Amino acid sequence: SQFRKTLTLCEQALGPEHAQTLNVVYNLGQCMWQQDKMRAAEMLFRRELAGCQNLNGLRHRDTIRSIRNMIEFLSSEDRHDEAENFMDLLAQVQDADDFSRDGEARSFC
């Protein structure tokens, strides 16, 4: 697919955890989800979340957005126990620091 080609190019040019690369990872995950390729979608969403956390830290708004995306994905798959784990993490992060003021706002990492 076009997203896979773009992902490969981004990884080569920018690195696997660059913000733009992670944005492509997320978009590819969305495509996989829409095509009912749930295992591939989950793998990509988890990669994007881990990359956001490594790049920005746990309390950054982009990481928080990625956690919310995982909650939405897992809930849609009736994996409520796993989604609840992410909800607990989100609550801890937001209680500790209600959205980090670091960095510029971006739609995704």
mmCIF file of the C-alpha atoms, coordinates in Angstrom:
data_MODEL
# 
_entry.id   MODEL 
# 
loop_
_atom_site.group_PDB 
_atom_site.id 
_atom_site.type_symbol 
_atom_site.label_atom_id 
_atom_site.label_alt_id 
_atom_site.label_comp_id 
_atom_site.label_asym_id 
_atom_site.label_entity_id 
_atom_site.label_seq_id 
_atom_site.pdbx_PDB_ins_code 
_atom_site.Cartn_x 
_atom_site.Cartn_y 
_atom_site.Cartn_z 
_atom_site.occupancy 
_atom_site.B_iso_or_equiv 
_atom_site.pdbx_formal_charge 
_atom_site.auth_seq_id 
_atom_site.auth_comp_id 
_atom_site.auth_asym_id 
_atom_site.auth_atom_id 
_atom_site.pdbx_PDB_model_num 
ATOM 1   C CA . SER A 1 1   ? 0.000   0.000  0.000  1.00 0.00 ? 1   SER A CA 1 
ATOM 2   C CA . GLN A 1 2   ? 0.990   3.621  -0.319 1.00 0.00 ? 2   GLN A CA 1 
ATOM 3   C CA . PHE A 1 3   ? 1.252   4.015  3.463  1.00 0.00 ? 3   PHE A CA 1 
ATOM 4   C CA . ARG A 1 4   ? 3.684   1.079  3.673  1.00 0.00 ? 4   ARG A CA 1 
ATOM 5   C CA . LYS A 1 5   ? 5.893   2.678  1.023  1.00 0.00 ? 5   LYS A CA 1 
ATOM 6   C CA . THR A 1 6   ? 5.688   6.019  2.795  1.00 0.00 ? 6   THR A CA 1 
ATOM 7   C CA . LEU A 1 7   ? 6.527   4.344  6.100  1.00 0.00 ? 7   LEU A CA 1 
ATOM 8   C CA . THR A 1 8   ? 9.619   2.718  4.627  1.00 0.00 ? 8   THR A CA 1 
ATOM 9   C CA . LEU A 1 9   ? 10.773  6.038  3.185  1.00 0.00 ? 9   LEU A CA 1 
ATOM 10  C CA . CYS A 1 10  ? 10.147  7.872  6.464  1.00 0.00 ? 10  CYS A CA 1 
ATOM 11  C CA . GLU A 1 11  ? 12.024  5.229  8.439  1.00 0.00 ? 11  GLU A CA 1 
ATOM 12  C CA . GLN A 1 12  ? 14.990  5.483  6.093  1.00 0.00 ? 12  GLN A CA 1 
ATOM 13  C CA . ALA A 1 13  ? 15.067  9.274  5.944  1.00 0.00 ? 13  ALA A CA 1 
ATOM 14  C CA . LEU A 1 14  ? 13.983  10.241 9.463  1.00 0.00 ? 14  LEU A CA 1 
ATOM 15  C CA . GLY A 1 15  ? 14.330  7.161  11.650 1.00 0.00 ? 15  GLY A CA 1 
ATOM 16  C CA . PRO A 1 16  ? 11.758  4.821  13.193 1.00 0.00 ? 16  PRO A CA 1 
ATOM 17  C CA . GLU A 1 17  ? 10.792  7.105  16.096 1.00 0.00 ? 17  GLU A CA 1 
ATOM 18  C CA . HIS A 1 18  ? 10.638  10.455 14.335 1.00 0.00 ? 18  HIS A CA 1 
ATOM 19  C CA . ALA A 1 19  ? 7.323   12.288 14.829 1.00 0.00 ? 19  ALA A CA 1 
ATOM 20  C CA . GLN A 1 20  ? 6.433   12.140 11.130 1.00 0.00 ? 20  GLN A CA 1 
ATOM 21  C CA . THR A 1 21  ? 7.313   8.445  10.929 1.00 0.00 ? 21  THR A CA 1 
ATOM 22  C CA . LEU A 1 22  ? 5.063   7.745  13.905 1.00 0.00 ? 22  LEU A CA 1 
ATOM 23  C CA . ASN A 1 23  ? 2.262   9.686  12.248 1.00 0.00 ? 23  ASN A CA 1 
ATOM 24  C CA . VAL A 1 24  ? 2.543   7.396  9.211  1.00 0.00 ? 24  VAL A CA 1 
ATOM 25  C CA . VAL A 1 25  ? 2.576   4.357  11.549 1.00 0.00 ? 25  VAL A CA 1 
ATOM 26  C CA . TYR A 1 26  ? -0.676  5.578  13.098 1.00 0.00 ? 26  TYR A CA 1 
ATOM 27  C CA . ASN A 1 27  ? -2.277  6.250  9.688  1.00 0.00 ? 27  ASN A CA 1 
ATOM 28  C CA . LEU A 1 28  ? -1.279  2.804  8.455  1.00 0.00 ? 28  LEU A CA 1 
ATOM 29  C CA . GLY A 1 29  ? -2.822  1.338  11.614 1.00 0.00 ? 29  GLY A CA 1 
ATOM 30  C CA . GLN A 1 30  ? -6.054  3.182  10.832 1.00 0.00 ? 30  GLN A CA 1 
ATOM 31  C CA . CYS A 1 31  ? -6.046  1.711  7.319  1.00 0.00 ? 31  CYS A CA 1 
ATOM 32  C CA . MET A 1 32  ? -5.503  -1.795 8.689  1.00 0.00 ? 32  MET A CA 1 
ATOM 33  C CA . TRP A 1 33  ? -8.332  -1.278 11.189 1.00 0.00 ? 33  TRP A CA 1 
ATOM 34  C CA . GLN A 1 34  ? -10.701 -0.135 8.431  1.00 0.00 ? 34  GLN A CA 1 
ATOM 35  C CA . GLN A 1 35  ? -9.778  -3.240 6.446  1.00 0.00 ? 35  GLN A CA 1 
ATOM 36  C CA . ASP A 1 36  ? -10.514 -5.465 9.489  1.00 0.00 ? 36  ASP A CA 1 
ATOM 37  C CA . LYS A 1 37  ? -6.855  -6.431 9.778  1.00 0.00 ? 37  LYS A CA 1 
ATOM 38  C CA . MET A 1 38  ? -6.991  -6.147 13.545 1.00 0.00 ? 38  MET A CA 1 
ATOM 39  C CA . ARG A 1 39  ? -3.720  -7.851 14.414 1.00 0.00 ? 39  ARG A CA 1 
ATOM 40  C CA . ALA A 1 40  ? -1.756  -5.585 12.061 1.00 0.00 ? 40  ALA A CA 1 
ATOM 41  C CA . ALA A 1 41  ? -3.657  -2.516 13.270 1.00 0.00 ? 41  ALA A CA 1 
ATOM 42  C CA . GLU A 1 42  ? -2.946  -3.308 16.908 1.00 0.00 ? 42  GLU A CA 1 
ATOM 43  C CA . MET A 1 43  ? 0.728   -3.880 16.229 1.00 0.00 ? 43  MET A CA 1 
ATOM 44  C CA . LEU A 1 44  ? 0.969   -0.493 14.516 1.00 0.00 ? 44  LEU A CA 1 
ATOM 45  C CA . PHE A 1 45  ? -1.009  1.324  17.217 1.00 0.00 ? 45  PHE A CA 1 
ATOM 46  C CA . ARG A 1 46  ? 1.217   -0.187 19.923 1.00 0.00 ? 46  ARG A CA 1 
ATOM 47  C CA . ARG A 1 47  ? 4.312   0.785  17.980 1.00 0.00 ? 47  ARG A CA 1 
ATOM 48  C CA . GLU A 1 48  ? 3.054   4.346  17.593 1.00 0.00 ? 48  GLU A CA 1 
ATOM 49  C CA . LEU A 1 49  ? 2.238   4.578  21.303 1.00 0.00 ? 49  LEU A CA 1 
ATOM 50  C CA . ALA A 1 50  ? 5.640   3.243  22.339 1.00 0.00 ? 50  ALA A CA 1 
ATOM 51  C CA . GLY A 1 51  ? 7.354   5.605  19.920 1.00 0.00 ? 51  GLY A CA 1 
ATOM 52  C CA . CYS A 1 52  ? 5.391   8.600  21.227 1.00 0.00 ? 52  CYS A CA 1 
ATOM 53  C CA . GLN A 1 53  ? 6.262   7.662  24.783 1.00 0.00 ? 53  GLN A CA 1 
ATOM 54  C CA . ASN A 1 54  ? 9.957   7.281  23.918 1.00 0.00 ? 54  ASN A CA 1 
ATOM 55  C CA . LEU A 1 55  ? 10.024  10.506 21.920 1.00 0.00 ? 55  LEU A CA 1 
ATOM 56  C CA . ASN A 1 56  ? 7.908   12.738 24.143 1.00 0.00 ? 56  ASN A CA 1 
ATOM 57  C CA . GLY A 1 57  ? 7.497   11.086 27.521 1.00 0.00 ? 57  GLY A CA 1 
ATOM 58  C CA . LEU A 1 58  ? 4.398   9.631  29.117 1.00 0.00 ? 58  LEU A CA 1 
ATOM 59  C CA . ARG A 1 59  ? 2.746   12.924 30.043 1.00 0.00 ? 59  ARG A CA 1 
ATOM 60  C CA . HIS A 1 60  ? 3.017   14.645 26.661 1.00 0.00 ? 60  HIS A CA 1 
ATOM 61  C CA . ARG A 1 61  ? -0.249  15.456 24.901 1.00 0.00 ? 61  ARG A CA 1 
ATOM 62  C CA . ASP A 1 62  ? 0.686   13.333 21.855 1.00 0.00 ? 62  ASP A CA 1 
ATOM 63  C CA . THR A 1 63  ? 1.357   10.300 24.053 1.00 0.00 ? 63  THR A CA 1 
ATOM 64  C CA . ILE A 1 64  ? -1.929  10.898 25.869 1.00 0.00 ? 64  ILE A CA 1 
ATOM 65  C CA . ARG A 1 65  ? -3.685  11.025 22.500 1.00 0.00 ? 65  ARG A CA 1 
ATOM 66  C CA . SER A 1 66  ? -2.030  7.716  21.557 1.00 0.00 ? 66  SER A CA 1 
ATOM 67  C CA . ILE A 1 67  ? -3.230  6.135  24.813 1.00 0.00 ? 67  ILE A CA 1 
ATOM 68  C CA . ARG A 1 68  ? -6.765  7.307  24.021 1.00 0.00 ? 68  ARG A CA 1 
ATOM 69  C CA . ASN A 1 69  ? -6.459  5.786  20.540 1.00 0.00 ? 69  ASN A CA 1 
ATOM 70  C CA . MET A 1 70  ? -5.464  2.436  22.085 1.00 0.00 ? 70  MET A CA 1 
ATOM 71  C CA . ILE A 1 71  ? -8.459  2.612  24.431 1.00 0.00 ? 71  ILE A CA 1 
ATOM 72  C CA . GLU A 1 72  ? -10.772 3.242  21.481 1.00 0.00 ? 72  GLU A CA 1 
ATOM 73  C CA . PHE A 1 73  ? -9.266  0.395  19.456 1.00 0.00 ? 73  PHE A CA 1 
ATOM 74  C CA . LEU A 1 74  ? -9.328  -2.148 22.280 1.00 0.00 ? 74  LEU A CA 1 
ATOM 75  C CA . SER A 1 75  ? -12.858 -1.163 23.318 1.00 0.00 ? 75  SER A CA 1 
ATOM 76  C CA . SER A 1 76  ? -14.078 -1.576 19.758 1.00 0.00 ? 76  SER A CA 1 
ATOM 77  C CA . GLU A 1 77  ? -12.679 -5.114 19.831 1.00 0.00 ? 77  GLU A CA 1 
ATOM 78  C CA . ASP A 1 78  ? -14.521 -5.882 23.113 1.00 0.00 ? 78  ASP A CA 1 
ATOM 79  C CA . ARG A 1 79  ? -11.191 -6.147 24.901 1.00 0.00 ? 79  ARG A CA 1 
ATOM 80  C CA . HIS A 1 80  ? -12.434 -4.118 27.818 1.00 0.00 ? 80  HIS A CA 1 
ATOM 81  C CA . ASP A 1 81  ? -9.971  -5.435 30.413 1.00 0.00 ? 81  ASP A CA 1 
ATOM 82  C CA . GLU A 1 82  ? -7.036  -4.312 28.293 1.00 0.00 ? 82  GLU A CA 1 
ATOM 83  C CA . ALA A 1 83  ? -8.725  -1.012 27.521 1.00 0.00 ? 83  ALA A CA 1 
ATOM 84  C CA . GLU A 1 84  ? -9.300  -0.511 31.236 1.00 0.00 ? 84  GLU A CA 1 
ATOM 85  C CA . ASN A 1 85  ? -5.573  -0.912 31.883 1.00 0.00 ? 85  ASN A CA 1 
ATOM 86  C CA . PHE A 1 86  ? -4.924  1.950  29.481 1.00 0.00 ? 86  PHE A CA 1 
ATOM 87  C CA . MET A 1 87  ? -7.733  3.962  31.096 1.00 0.00 ? 87  MET A CA 1 
ATOM 88  C CA . ASP A 1 88  ? -6.020  3.507  34.462 1.00 0.00 ? 88  ASP A CA 1 
ATOM 89  C CA . LEU A 1 89  ? -2.735  4.653  32.944 1.00 0.00 ? 89  LEU A CA 1 
ATOM 90  C CA . LEU A 1 90  ? -4.450  7.651  31.391 1.00 0.00 ? 90  LEU A CA 1 
ATOM 91  C CA . ALA A 1 91  ? -6.039  8.590  34.708 1.00 0.00 ? 91  ALA A CA 1 
ATOM 92  C CA . GLN A 1 92  ? -2.674  8.373  36.476 1.00 0.00 ? 92  GLN A CA 1 
ATOM 93  C CA . VAL A 1 93  ? -0.979  10.503 33.848 1.00 0.00 ? 93  VAL A CA 1 
ATOM 94  C CA . GLN A 1 94  ? -3.703  13.137 33.830 1.00 0.00 ? 94  GLN A CA 1 
ATOM 95  C CA . ASP A 1 95  ? -3.862  13.256 37.627 1.00 0.00 ? 95  ASP A CA 1 
ATOM 96  C CA . ALA A 1 96  ? -0.100  13.715 37.848 1.00 0.00 ? 96  ALA A CA 1 
ATOM 97  C CA . ASP A 1 97  ? 0.137   16.378 35.169 1.00 0.00 ? 97  ASP A CA 1 
ATOM 98  C CA . ASP A 1 98  ? -3.017  17.429 33.344 1.00 0.00 ? 98  ASP A CA 1 
ATOM 99  C CA . PHE A 1 99  ? -1.431  17.563 29.882 1.00 0.00 ? 99  PHE A CA 1 
ATOM 100 C CA . SER A 1 100 ? 2.191   18.471 29.524 1.00 0.00 ? 100 SER A CA 1 
ATOM 101 C CA . ARG A 1 101 ? 2.952   21.886 28.143 1.00 0.00 ? 101 ARG A CA 1 
ATOM 102 C CA . ASP A 1 102 ? 6.057   20.518 26.348 1.00 0.00 ? 102 ASP A CA 1 
ATOM 103 C CA . GLY A 1 103 ? 6.448   20.877 22.618 1.00 0.00 ? 103 GLY A CA 1 
ATOM 104 C CA . GLU A 1 104 ? 4.073   22.122 20.005 1.00 0.00 ? 104 GLU A CA 1 
ATOM 105 C CA . ALA A 1 105 ? 0.616   20.734 19.494 1.00 0.00 ? 105 ALA A CA 1 
ATOM 106 C CA . ARG A 1 106 ? 0.463   18.187 16.712 1.00 0.00 ? 106 ARG A CA 1 
ATOM 107 C CA . SER A 1 107 ? -2.366  16.037 15.499 1.00 0.00 ? 107 SER A CA 1 
ATOM 108 C CA . PHE A 1 108 ? -0.332  12.910 16.330 1.00 0.00 ? 108 PHE A CA 1 
ATOM 109 C CA . CYS A 1 109 ? 3.281   12.246 17.230 1.00 0.00 ? 109 CYS A CA 1 
# 
